[in-house]
Amino acid sequence: MKRIQGVAIIPLVVIVIFFFVQYDDQLPNTDATIAQNNSTVATVLVENSNPISDADQSEKTDMHTDVVSQRLESSLSNPFADPHPSSGSKQHFRVSDGMLAIVGDDIIHRRPPYNRPPGKHFHAHYTSGKDWEIVNGTKFPLSAVKKCLDGKWLHIAGDSTSRQLFNSLLSALDTHHTHHIVQKYDDCATHYHQKRMSLLKAKPKNHTAISENHLWLCDCRQHLIWWSQEFNKKKDGFDFKMTYSYKELIHEAADMGLMYGNWTKRRYHGHVVGNLFAELADGNLPDVLIANSGGHAFHLNQDDLDNPSDAAIEGYAKNISKYVNFVHEHYLERKTAKKKCYLWKANNVPPPKKCPNYQFALNFVTVPALLAAGLNVIDPEELSRKQPGFVGKPCDIHSAPQEKVAELALSAVVGACCSPKENS
């Protein structure tokens, strides 16, 4: 098992000024919990299902029955005909309302940057019981996945749910059990939680200090967390590299560092770590990039997490447009020797009735926005919302099974990034 670690710096004040920084409320043992759950991930993907015909794919559904059917409509129709998704928690409708007030009309009327040929939407949908499908898509067998990934580099940038995805993909692809799922301890979490506990006990509370502590956590993780695993033909049957780096916001300074392999050295916990993104220098970009910003999309005080300010909501909405332009300019449209493919992973969403949260509101606006901007989307929302047969803690997205999300993601990569010849 090969790991690469590194560190760099961006002045904290830059993050404060330009981004609404969120935090990933992950306890120190979260990665171990993720690793334990991912050890049961199935290693054989289902066989090909029959592709749906073009006629079936273009058929419209009732936009008022479910948030799913809203987002499956043609890119020329209104994805927000019902502005309040039936699957959401009412107390958080103001989040999607606030975002739509900023970017809704631009998405509906296909104004730049939402005027590109629409991306592919890989949306999971339960058909009955535990059976599920990719709407208007195909579940590919492991043989097709390995053929597609052979010789490629996949990078995942995101929060703790993206670390879950990394280990889930590792387990699904490692049929010979020659790899160990990554259980790197999160050094940043220990320091963050120790300080947070003391700050929360203070009377009166110093909300500025609490906010700065959240900023520090994000900055620390951006500079310290990097995972890497490699497969080779001799023992795995295909040559493939998969890496992970930490990303919290829809658009942040680390995005630019990642794209150009330029991330200055930084001292943390008494040691200096070098350029985290050195592998991406000189235009050496990954063949496939999967990104997400997680459920903690806003930089807020702990007490206000479920009640983001209007300014935080507006900032997120505006940064959707900025991020879309960034991906096209600095990744997809950059002239490099290799073909590049991008997919956004929508948020995992706990059951809204049992666990009221605003993550569905982020998906409700972000998914159609990115699709209209020509970016592909992996959409596991229904898989995480329902979890039939799962008897664990429904509100803990870290403990829920991830094998279906891994299967969805791998089939999405094949469907979006490989030619029909490579898929056969």
ChimeraX attribute file (.defattr): number of C-alpha atoms within 10 A of each C-alpha:
attribute: neighborCount
match mode: 1-to-1
recipient: residues
	/A:1	11
	/A:2	9
	/A:3	12
	/A:4	15
	/A:5	16
	/A:6	20
	/A:7	25
	/A:8	24
	/A:9	22
	/A:10	17
	/A:11	9
	/A:12	13
	/A:13	10
	/A:14	11
	/A:15	17
	/A:16	13
	/A:17	9
	/A:18	13
	/A:19	20
	/A:20	24
	/A:21	27
	/A:22	26
	/A:23	28
	/A:24	21
	/A:25	17
	/A:26	16
	/A:27	13
	/A:28	17
	/A:29	13
	/A:30	19
	/A:31	22
	/A:32	16
	/A:33	15
	/A:34	26
	/A:35	22
	/A:36	15
	/A:37	19
	/A:38	26
	/A:39	16
	/A:40	14
	/A:41	21
	/A:42	20
	/A:43	19
	/A:44	15
	/A:45	22
	/A:46	13
	/A:47	13
	/A:48	14
	/A:49	13
	/A:50	10
	/A:51	11
	/A:52	12
	/A:53	10
	/A:54	9
	/A:55	7
	/A:56	9
	/A:57	15
	/A:58	12
	/A:59	10
	/A:60	13
	/A:61	13
	/A:62	11
	/A:63	18
	/A:64	16
	/A:65	13
	/A:66	15
	/A:67	21
	/A:68	24
	/A:69	14
	/A:70	24
	/A:71	22
	/A:72	23
	/A:73	19
	/A:74	15
	/A:75	23
	/A:76	13
	/A:77	16
	/A:78	19
	/A:79	25
	/A:80	21
	/A:81	12
	/A:82	14
	/A:83	17
	/A:84	20
	/A:85	21
	/A:86	13
	/A:87	17
	/A:88	21
	/A:89	20
	/A:90	15
	/A:91	12
	/A:92	19
	/A:93	17
	/A:94	17
	/A:95	25
	/A:96	24
	/A:97	16
	/A:98	20
	/A:99	24
	/A:100	22
	/A:101	13
	/A:102	16
	/A:103	20
	/A:104	22
	/A:105	13
	/A:106	18
	/A:107	27
	/A:108	21
	/A:109	14
	/A:110	19
	/A:111	14
	/A:112	13
	/A:113	19
	/A:114	25
	/A:115	19
	/A:116	16
	/A:117	12
	/A:118	19
	/A:119	20
	/A:120	20
	/A:121	25
	/A:122	27
	/A:123	24
	/A:124	24
	/A:125	18
	/A:126	16
	/A:127	11
	/A:128	9
	/A:129	9
	/A:130	11
	/A:131	9
	/A:132	15
	/A:133	17
	/A:134	21
	/A:135	18
	/A:136	19
	/A:137	21
	/A:138	21
	/A:139	26
	/A:140	23
	/A:141	19
	/A:142	21
	/A:143	15
	/A:144	22
	/A:145	24
	/A:146	21
	/A:147	19
	/A:148	25
	/A:149	22
	/A:150	18
	/A:151	15
	/A:152	18
	/A:153	17
	/A:154	20
	/A:155	22
	/A:156	25
	/A:157	25
	/A:158	24
	/A:159	27
	/A:160	23
	/A:161	21
	/A:162	24
	/A:163	23
	/A:164	26
	/A:165	23
	/A:166	25
	/A:167	28
	/A:168	30
	/A:169	24
	/A:170	25
	/A:171	26
	/A:172	22
	/A:173	26
	/A:174	20
	/A:175	16
	/A:176	11
	/A:177	14
	/A:178	11
	/A:179	17
	/A:180	14
	/A:181	21
	/A:182	21
	/A:183	17
	/A:184	13
	/A:185	14
	/A:186	19
	/A:187	16
	/A:188	21
	/A:189	21
	/A:190	16
	/A:191	15
	/A:192	22
	/A:193	18
	/A:194	10
	/A:195	14
	/A:196	17
	/A:197	11
	/A:198	11
	/A:199	17
	/A:200	15
	/A:201	10
	/A:202	9
	/A:203	7
	/A:204	8
	/A:205	12
	/A:206	13
	/A:207	15
	/A:208	10
	/A:209	14
	/A:210	21
	/A:211	18
	/A:212	15
	/A:213	20
	/A:214	24
	/A:215	22
	/A:216	18
	/A:217	22
	/A:218	25
	/A:219	25
	/A:220	24
	/A:221	22
	/A:222	26
	/A:223	29
	/A:224	24
	/A:225	21
	/A:226	20
	/A:227	22
	/A:228	17
	/A:229	20
	/A:230	17
	/A:231	21
	/A:232	13
	/A:233	11
	/A:234	8
	/A:235	13
	/A:236	18
	/A:237	16
	/A:238	19
	/A:239	18
	/A:240	19
	/A:241	19
	/A:242	19
	/A:243	19
	/A:244	24
	/A:245	25
	/A:246	27
	/A:247	29
	/A:248	29
	/A:249	29
	/A:250	28
	/A:251	25
	/A:252	20
	/A:253	19
	/A:254	25
	/A:255	20
	/A:256	16
	/A:257	21
	/A:258	19
	/A:259	20
	/A:260	19
	/A:261	21
	/A:262	20
	/A:263	24
	/A:264	18
	/A:265	17
	/A:266	19
	/A:267	15
	/A:268	15
	/A:269	9
	/A:270	6
	/A:271	8
	/A:272	12
	/A:273	18
	/A:274	18
	/A:275	21
	/A:276	27
	/A:277	24
	/A:278	19
	/A:279	16
	/A:280	16
	/A:281	16
	/A:282	11
	/A:283	15
	/A:284	15
	/A:285	25
	/A:286	24
	/A:287	20
	/A:288	20
	/A:289	22
	/A:290	22
	/A:291	24
	/A:292	24
	/A:293	27
	/A:294	27
	/A:295	26
	/A:296	21
	/A:297	23
	/A:298	26
	/A:299	25
	/A:300	24
	/A:301	20
	/A:302	15
	/A:303	10
	/A:304	11
	/A:305	17
	/A:306	17
	/A:307	17
	/A:308	19
	/A:309	16
	/A:310	12
	/A:311	12
	/A:312	21
	/A:313	25
	/A:314	18
	/A:315	18
	/A:316	24
	/A:317	25
	/A:318	15
	/A:319	19
	/A:320	21
	/A:321	21
	/A:322	15
	/A:323	17
	/A:324	19
	/A:325	16
	/A:326	17
	/A:327	19
	/A:328	16
	/A:329	11
	/A:330	14
	/A:331	22
	/A:332	18
	/A:333	12
	/A:334	13
	/A:335	11
	/A:336	12
	/A:337	9
	/A:338	11
	/A:339	14
	/A:340	17
	/A:341	19
	/A:342	25
	/A:343	26
	/A:344	23
	/A:345	28
	/A:346	24
	/A:347	25
	/A:348	24
	/A:349	28
	/A:350	26
	/A:351	23
	/A:352	19
	/A:353	12
	/A:354	11
	/A:355	14
	/A:356	18
	/A:357	23
	/A:358	28
	/A:359	25
	/A:360	29
	/A:361	25
	/A:362	23
	/A:363	22
	/A:364	26
	/A:365	24
	/A:366	25
	/A:367	23
	/A:368	28
	/A:369	30
	/A:370	26
	/A:371	24
	/A:372	27
	/A:373	25
	/A:374	20
	/A:375	26
	/A:376	26
	/A:377	28
	/A:378	27
	/A:379	26
	/A:380	24
	/A:381	23
	/A:382	19
	/A:383	24
	/A:384	23
	/A:385	21
	/A:386	17
	/A:387	20
	/A:388	13
	/A:389	8
	/A:390	11
	/A:391	8
	/A:392	11
	/A:393	11
	/A:394	19
	/A:395	18
	/A:396	12
	/A:397	19
	/A:398	21
	/A:399	19
	/A:400	21
	/A:401	21
	/A:402	27
	/A:403	23
	/A:404	19
	/A:405	23
	/A:406	26
	/A:407	25
	/A:408	24
	/A:409	26
	/A:410	26
	/A:411	27
	/A:412	27
	/A:413	25
	/A:414	22
	/A:415	22
	/A:416	20
	/A:417	21
	/A:418	19
	/A:419	11
	/A:420	10
	/A:421	9
	/A:422	16
	/A:423	18
	/A:424	14
